[in-house]
Structures are given as structure tokens and as C-alpha cells.
Amino acid sequence: MSFLAFLILGLIAGAIAKAILPGKQGGGWFVTLLLGVVGAMLGGWLGSVLFGASLQEFWSLQTWLLAIGGAIVVLLIWGLIVGRKKEA
């Protein structure tokens, strides 16, 4: 999959992850979409390392689930970091 396709996948995965997660994550939509791209890369990397998952197909369910899962993890970590800074 090309870098541009992975970027688009990450943007969409970030939007889906934001819709799935309850509550309000700090940073707005732009930061959320950027974190979605990072999460998609993280999910793809972890999926290939842990499960031997191939990320060659843009329309593969496996690719999308890994990207959305990675985006959710990154958004949760972001929420913990931003939440702690606001309390301090």
C-alpha cells in the first residue's frame, strides 16, 4: 500500500476511533486525525510484528481493524496525557 493510501486510511481510522470512544478527547478534530494516522501506523506495525498481518490491501478488513485499533490506543494514551496536564 502506498504512503498516500496509508495516510488516507489513518485519517479515516482516526475519525472512526473518535466516534467510537466515549467522552471528549482534547485537541479537536485536527489533532485527532493526526493521531489517527499515527495510530494506523502503530496498529499496522504491531499487527505485522505480532500476528504477521499483511497490510498490502487498502480494502482489507484486517487492515482497517488494525488501523482503527491502533488509532483507539493512541487516542486513549493522548487522553490520559492531556487529562493529567489539565489537572496539574
Phi and psi in radians as a Rosetta constraint file:
Dihedral C 1 N 2 CA 2 C 2 CIRCULARHARMONIC -1.318 0.35
Dihedral N 2 CA 2 C 2 N 3 CIRCULARHARMONIC 2.865 0.35
Dihedral C 2 N 3 CA 3 C 3 CIRCULARHARMONIC -1.092 0.35
Dihedral N 3 CA 3 C 3 N 4 CIRCULARHARMONIC -0.694 0.35
Dihedral C 3 N 4 CA 4 C 4 CIRCULARHARMONIC -1.110 0.35
Dihedral N 4 CA 4 C 4 N 5 CIRCULARHARMONIC -0.717 0.35
Dihedral C 4 N 5 CA 5 C 5 CIRCULARHARMONIC -1.120 0.35
Dihedral N 5 CA 5 C 5 N 6 CIRCULARHARMONIC -0.706 0.35
Dihedral C 5 N 6 CA 6 C 6 CIRCULARHARMONIC -1.172 0.35
Dihedral N 6 CA 6 C 6 N 7 CIRCULARHARMONIC -0.615 0.35
Dihedral C 6 N 7 CA 7 C 7 CIRCULARHARMONIC -1.126 0.35
Dihedral N 7 CA 7 C 7 N 8 CIRCULARHARMONIC -0.792 0.35
Dihedral C 7 N 8 CA 8 C 8 CIRCULARHARMONIC -1.113 0.35
Dihedral N 8 CA 8 C 8 N 9 CIRCULARHARMONIC -0.752 0.35
Dihedral C 8 N 9 CA 9 C 9 CIRCULARHARMONIC -1.018 0.35
Dihedral N 9 CA 9 C 9 N 10 CIRCULARHARMONIC -0.764 0.35
Dihedral C 9 N 10 CA 10 C 10 CIRCULARHARMONIC -1.135 0.35
Dihedral N 10 CA 10 C 10 N 11 CIRCULARHARMONIC -0.686 0.35
Dihedral C 10 N 11 CA 11 C 11 CIRCULARHARMONIC -1.116 0.35
Dihedral N 11 CA 11 C 11 N 12 CIRCULARHARMONIC -0.762 0.35
Dihedral C 11 N 12 CA 12 C 12 CIRCULARHARMONIC -1.213 0.35
Dihedral N 12 CA 12 C 12 N 13 CIRCULARHARMONIC -0.716 0.35
Dihedral C 12 N 13 CA 13 C 13 CIRCULARHARMONIC -1.094 0.35
Dihedral N 13 CA 13 C 13 N 14 CIRCULARHARMONIC -0.656 0.35
Dihedral C 13 N 14 CA 14 C 14 CIRCULARHARMONIC -1.120 0.35
Dihedral N 14 CA 14 C 14 N 15 CIRCULARHARMONIC -0.716 0.35
Dihedral C 14 N 15 CA 15 C 15 CIRCULARHARMONIC -1.150 0.35
Dihedral N 15 CA 15 C 15 N 16 CIRCULARHARMONIC -0.719 0.35
Dihedral C 15 N 16 CA 16 C 16 CIRCULARHARMONIC -1.152 0.35
Dihedral N 16 CA 16 C 16 N 17 CIRCULARHARMONIC -0.746 0.35
Dihedral C 16 N 17 CA 17 C 17 CIRCULARHARMONIC -1.089 0.35
Dihedral N 17 CA 17 C 17 N 18 CIRCULARHARMONIC -0.689 0.35
Dihedral C 17 N 18 CA 18 C 18 CIRCULARHARMONIC -1.126 0.35
Dihedral N 18 CA 18 C 18 N 19 CIRCULARHARMONIC -0.666 0.35
Dihedral C 18 N 19 CA 19 C 19 CIRCULARHARMONIC -1.218 0.35
Dihedral N 19 CA 19 C 19 N 20 CIRCULARHARMONIC -0.560 0.35
Dihedral C 19 N 20 CA 20 C 20 CIRCULARHARMONIC -1.322 0.35
Dihedral N 20 CA 20 C 20 N 21 CIRCULARHARMONIC -0.720 0.35
Dihedral C 20 N 21 CA 21 C 21 CIRCULARHARMONIC -1.258 0.35
Dihedral N 21 CA 21 C 21 N 22 CIRCULARHARMONIC 2.315 0.35
Dihedral C 21 N 22 CA 22 C 22 CIRCULARHARMONIC -1.347 0.35
Dihedral N 22 CA 22 C 22 N 23 CIRCULARHARMONIC 2.766 0.35
Dihedral C 22 N 23 CA 23 C 23 CIRCULARHARMONIC 1.481 0.35
Dihedral N 23 CA 23 C 23 N 24 CIRCULARHARMONIC -3.002 0.35
Dihedral C 23 N 24 CA 24 C 24 CIRCULARHARMONIC -1.970 0.35
Dihedral N 24 CA 24 C 24 N 25 CIRCULARHARMONIC 2.107 0.35
Dihedral C 24 N 25 CA 25 C 25 CIRCULARHARMONIC -1.636 0.35
Dihedral N 25 CA 25 C 25 N 26 CIRCULARHARMONIC 2.393 0.35
Dihedral C 25 N 26 CA 26 C 26 CIRCULARHARMONIC -1.255 0.35
Dihedral N 26 CA 26 C 26 N 27 CIRCULARHARMONIC 2.723 0.35
Dihedral C 26 N 27 CA 27 C 27 CIRCULARHARMONIC 1.915 0.35
Dihedral N 27 CA 27 C 27 N 28 CIRCULARHARMONIC -0.259 0.35
Dihedral C 27 N 28 CA 28 C 28 CIRCULARHARMONIC 1.354 0.35
Dihedral N 28 CA 28 C 28 N 29 CIRCULARHARMONIC -3.107 0.35
Dihedral C 28 N 29 CA 29 C 29 CIRCULARHARMONIC -1.204 0.35
Dihedral N 29 CA 29 C 29 N 30 CIRCULARHARMONIC -0.661 0.35
Dihedral C 29 N 30 CA 30 C 30 CIRCULARHARMONIC -1.101 0.35
Dihedral N 30 CA 30 C 30 N 31 CIRCULARHARMONIC -0.834 0.35
Dihedral C 30 N 31 CA 31 C 31 CIRCULARHARMONIC -1.123 0.35
Dihedral N 31 CA 31 C 31 N 32 CIRCULARHARMONIC -0.687 0.35
Dihedral C 31 N 32 CA 32 C 32 CIRCULARHARMONIC -1.076 0.35
Dihedral N 32 CA 32 C 32 N 33 CIRCULARHARMONIC -0.731 0.35
Dihedral C 32 N 33 CA 33 C 33 CIRCULARHARMONIC -1.180 0.35
Dihedral N 33 CA 33 C 33 N 34 CIRCULARHARMONIC -0.676 0.35
Dihedral C 33 N 34 CA 34 C 34 CIRCULARHARMONIC -1.125 0.35
Dihedral N 34 CA 34 C 34 N 35 CIRCULARHARMONIC -0.711 0.35
Dihedral C 34 N 35 CA 35 C 35 CIRCULARHARMONIC -1.163 0.35
Dihedral N 35 CA 35 C 35 N 36 CIRCULARHARMONIC -0.527 0.35
Dihedral C 35 N 36 CA 36 C 36 CIRCULARHARMONIC -1.120 0.35
Dihedral N 36 CA 36 C 36 N 37 CIRCULARHARMONIC -0.690 0.35
Dihedral C 36 N 37 CA 37 C 37 CIRCULARHARMONIC -1.130 0.35
Dihedral N 37 CA 37 C 37 N 38 CIRCULARHARMONIC -0.781 0.35
Dihedral C 37 N 38 CA 38 C 38 CIRCULARHARMONIC -1.080 0.35
Dihedral N 38 CA 38 C 38 N 39 CIRCULARHARMONIC -0.746 0.35
Dihedral C 38 N 39 CA 39 C 39 CIRCULARHARMONIC -1.123 0.35
Dihedral N 39 CA 39 C 39 N 40 CIRCULARHARMONIC -0.678 0.35
Dihedral C 39 N 40 CA 40 C 40 CIRCULARHARMONIC -1.116 0.35
Dihedral N 40 CA 40 C 40 N 41 CIRCULARHARMONIC -0.712 0.35
Dihedral C 40 N 41 CA 41 C 41 CIRCULARHARMONIC -1.139 0.35
Dihedral N 41 CA 41 C 41 N 42 CIRCULARHARMONIC -0.752 0.35
Dihedral C 41 N 42 CA 42 C 42 CIRCULARHARMONIC -1.106 0.35
Dihedral N 42 CA 42 C 42 N 43 CIRCULARHARMONIC -0.811 0.35
Dihedral C 42 N 43 CA 43 C 43 CIRCULARHARMONIC -1.084 0.35
Dihedral N 43 CA 43 C 43 N 44 CIRCULARHARMONIC -0.728 0.35
Dihedral C 43 N 44 CA 44 C 44 CIRCULARHARMONIC -1.137 0.35
Dihedral N 44 CA 44 C 44 N 45 CIRCULARHARMONIC -0.726 0.35
Dihedral C 44 N 45 CA 45 C 45 CIRCULARHARMONIC -1.155 0.35
Dihedral N 45 CA 45 C 45 N 46 CIRCULARHARMONIC -0.833 0.35
Dihedral C 45 N 46 CA 46 C 46 CIRCULARHARMONIC -1.102 0.35
Dihedral N 46 CA 46 C 46 N 47 CIRCULARHARMONIC -0.692 0.35
Dihedral C 46 N 47 CA 47 C 47 CIRCULARHARMONIC -1.103 0.35
Dihedral N 47 CA 47 C 47 N 48 CIRCULARHARMONIC -0.674 0.35
Dihedral C 47 N 48 CA 48 C 48 CIRCULARHARMONIC -1.284 0.35
Dihedral N 48 CA 48 C 48 N 49 CIRCULARHARMONIC -0.610 0.35
Dihedral C 48 N 49 CA 49 C 49 CIRCULARHARMONIC -1.317 0.35
Dihedral N 49 CA 49 C 49 N 50 CIRCULARHARMONIC -0.825 0.35
Dihedral C 49 N 50 CA 50 C 50 CIRCULARHARMONIC -1.419 0.35
Dihedral N 50 CA 50 C 50 N 51 CIRCULARHARMONIC -0.697 0.35
Dihedral C 50 N 51 CA 51 C 51 CIRCULARHARMONIC -1.987 0.35
Dihedral N 51 CA 51 C 51 N 52 CIRCULARHARMONIC -0.058 0.35
Dihedral C 51 N 52 CA 52 C 52 CIRCULARHARMONIC 1.168 0.35
Dihedral N 52 CA 52 C 52 N 53 CIRCULARHARMONIC 0.495 0.35
Dihedral C 52 N 53 CA 53 C 53 CIRCULARHARMONIC -1.271 0.35
Dihedral N 53 CA 53 C 53 N 54 CIRCULARHARMONIC 2.390 0.35
Dihedral C 53 N 54 CA 54 C 54 CIRCULARHARMONIC -1.626 0.35
Dihedral N 54 CA 54 C 54 N 55 CIRCULARHARMONIC 2.321 0.35
Dihedral C 54 N 55 CA 55 C 55 CIRCULARHARMONIC -1.976 0.35
Dihedral N 55 CA 55 C 55 N 56 CIRCULARHARMONIC 0.697 0.35
Dihedral C 55 N 56 CA 56 C 56 CIRCULARHARMONIC -1.489 0.35
Dihedral N 56 CA 56 C 56 N 57 CIRCULARHARMONIC -0.426 0.35
Dihedral C 56 N 57 CA 57 C 57 CIRCULARHARMONIC -1.760 0.35
Dihedral N 57 CA 57 C 57 N 58 CIRCULARHARMONIC 2.180 0.35
Dihedral C 57 N 58 CA 58 C 58 CIRCULARHARMONIC -1.187 0.35
Dihedral N 58 CA 58 C 58 N 59 CIRCULARHARMONIC -0.668 0.35
Dihedral C 58 N 59 CA 59 C 59 CIRCULARHARMONIC -1.631 0.35
Dihedral N 59 CA 59 C 59 N 60 CIRCULARHARMONIC 0.239 0.35
Dihedral C 59 N 60 CA 60 C 60 CIRCULARHARMONIC -1.331 0.35
Dihedral N 60 CA 60 C 60 N 61 CIRCULARHARMONIC 2.357 0.35
Dihedral C 60 N 61 CA 61 C 61 CIRCULARHARMONIC -1.072 0.35
Dihedral N 61 CA 61 C 61 N 62 CIRCULARHARMONIC -0.661 0.35
Dihedral C 61 N 62 CA 62 C 62 CIRCULARHARMONIC -1.049 0.35
Dihedral N 62 CA 62 C 62 N 63 CIRCULARHARMONIC -0.767 0.35
Dihedral C 62 N 63 CA 63 C 63 CIRCULARHARMONIC -1.087 0.35
Dihedral N 63 CA 63 C 63 N 64 CIRCULARHARMONIC -0.799 0.35
Dihedral C 63 N 64 CA 64 C 64 CIRCULARHARMONIC -1.149 0.35
Dihedral N 64 CA 64 C 64 N 65 CIRCULARHARMONIC -0.730 0.35
Dihedral C 64 N 65 CA 65 C 65 CIRCULARHARMONIC -1.140 0.35
Dihedral N 65 CA 65 C 65 N 66 CIRCULARHARMONIC -0.708 0.35
Dihedral C 65 N 66 CA 66 C 66 CIRCULARHARMONIC -1.130 0.35
Dihedral N 66 CA 66 C 66 N 67 CIRCULARHARMONIC -0.725 0.35
Dihedral C 66 N 67 CA 67 C 67 CIRCULARHARMONIC -1.153 0.35
Dihedral N 67 CA 67 C 67 N 68 CIRCULARHARMONIC -0.774 0.35
Dihedral C 67 N 68 CA 68 C 68 CIRCULARHARMONIC -1.175 0.35
Dihedral N 68 CA 68 C 68 N 69 CIRCULARHARMONIC -0.731 0.35
Dihedral C 68 N 69 CA 69 C 69 CIRCULARHARMONIC -1.072 0.35
Dihedral N 69 CA 69 C 69 N 70 CIRCULARHARMONIC -0.768 0.35
Dihedral C 69 N 70 CA 70 C 70 CIRCULARHARMONIC -1.112 0.35
Dihedral N 70 CA 70 C 70 N 71 CIRCULARHARMONIC -0.683 0.35
Dihedral C 70 N 71 CA 71 C 71 CIRCULARHARMONIC -1.145 0.35
Dihedral N 71 CA 71 C 71 N 72 CIRCULARHARMONIC -0.684 0.35
Dihedral C 71 N 72 CA 72 C 72 CIRCULARHARMONIC -1.098 0.35
Dihedral N 72 CA 72 C 72 N 73 CIRCULARHARMONIC -0.774 0.35
Dihedral C 72 N 73 CA 73 C 73 CIRCULARHARMONIC -1.073 0.35
Dihedral N 73 CA 73 C 73 N 74 CIRCULARHARMONIC -0.794 0.35
Dihedral C 73 N 74 CA 74 C 74 CIRCULARHARMONIC -1.144 0.35
Dihedral N 74 CA 74 C 74 N 75 CIRCULARHARMONIC -0.694 0.35
Dihedral C 74 N 75 CA 75 C 75 CIRCULARHARMONIC -1.147 0.35
Dihedral N 75 CA 75 C 75 N 76 CIRCULARHARMONIC -0.657 0.35
Dihedral C 75 N 76 CA 76 C 76 CIRCULARHARMONIC -1.124 0.35
Dihedral N 76 CA 76 C 76 N 77 CIRCULARHARMONIC -0.763 0.35
Dihedral C 76 N 77 CA 77 C 77 CIRCULARHARMONIC -1.110 0.35
Dihedral N 77 CA 77 C 77 N 78 CIRCULARHARMONIC -0.744 0.35
Dihedral C 77 N 78 CA 78 C 78 CIRCULARHARMONIC -1.032 0.35
Dihedral N 78 CA 78 C 78 N 79 CIRCULARHARMONIC -0.758 0.35
Dihedral C 78 N 79 CA 79 C 79 CIRCULARHARMONIC -1.070 0.35
Dihedral N 79 CA 79 C 79 N 80 CIRCULARHARMONIC -0.678 0.35
Dihedral C 79 N 80 CA 80 C 80 CIRCULARHARMONIC -1.178 0.35
Dihedral N 80 CA 80 C 80 N 81 CIRCULARHARMONIC -0.697 0.35
Dihedral C 80 N 81 CA 81 C 81 CIRCULARHARMONIC -1.195 0.35
Dihedral N 81 CA 81 C 81 N 82 CIRCULARHARMONIC -0.843 0.35
Dihedral C 81 N 82 CA 82 C 82 CIRCULARHARMONIC -1.187 0.35
Dihedral N 82 CA 82 C 82 N 83 CIRCULARHARMONIC -0.655 0.35
Dihedral C 82 N 83 CA 83 C 83 CIRCULARHARMONIC -1.118 0.35
Dihedral N 83 CA 83 C 83 N 84 CIRCULARHARMONIC -0.673 0.35
Dihedral C 83 N 84 CA 84 C 84 CIRCULARHARMONIC -1.232 0.35
Dihedral N 84 CA 84 C 84 N 85 CIRCULARHARMONIC -0.629 0.35
Dihedral C 84 N 85 CA 85 C 85 CIRCULARHARMONIC -1.172 0.35
Dihedral N 85 CA 85 C 85 N 86 CIRCULARHARMONIC -0.607 0.35
Dihedral C 85 N 86 CA 86 C 86 CIRCULARHARMONIC -1.223 0.35
Dihedral N 86 CA 86 C 86 N 87 CIRCULARHARMONIC -0.561 0.35
Dihedral C 86 N 87 CA 87 C 87 CIRCULARHARMONIC -1.333 0.35
Dihedral N 87 CA 87 C 87 N 88 CIRCULARHARMONIC -0.472 0.35
